[in-house]
């Protein structure tokens, strides 16, 4: 993903580096904004937020956000998409794919208890886009939890991707239709 981003960005003030949440390698005070997209729940909170405070400039902004819901004009593919997500969670649990992986719930309290932010907010953010059947299937396949499940011994039929493809193709087809994507965002401004 980092290589793709670097190839796709022509801006001279943007760079991509390898690092970890608790040790990014970014210079102290070197960032105006730090974001965690669909990932903050995997990061140990104290060490991560200590590193965020170290690399943000004064009044810099931290934002962690996660996908919550998708709405389209078609209830059938939305239901099939929800079934894929539920089957993914069930099969991962049955196969022990999440054993030993610690998660920390994302909450406004995590930011407030860090003690480094002068202001913290929790927001609902909505984006209006367009999508079709292929994009819906691609959206399902973009989730890391599904990819690791498929990379084990799970089949697309077990997960319900075959049904999602069929229902989406029948109802949505190739023509773009309106989508609403809903996210929950947690924002902190550095002291």
SULVEN-V12137 format. One record per pair of residues at least 6 apart in sequence whose C-alpha atoms are under 6 Angstrom apart, sorted by the first residue. I is the first residue (numbers start at 1). J is the second residue. Records with the same first field share a line. If there is no record, write none. Layout:
I=J  J
This chain:
21=48
22=47  48  51
28=54  55
29=55  56  57
30=55
31=55  56  57
32=56  57  60
33=60  61  62
34=62
35=62  63  64
36=64
37=64  65
38=66
41=103  104  105  106
42=103
58=190
59=189  190
60=189  190
61=188  189
62=187  188
63=186  187
64=185  186
65=184  185
66=183  184
67=183
68=182  183
69=182
70=180  181
71=179  180
72=179
77=167  168
80=164
84=159  160
87=159
88=146
116=190
117=188  189  190  191
118=189  190  191
119=188  189
120=187  188
121=186  187
122=185  186
123=184  185
124=183  184
125=182  183
126=181  182
127=180  181
128=179  180
129=178  179
130=176  177  178  179
131=176  177
132=172  174  175  176
133=168  169  172  173
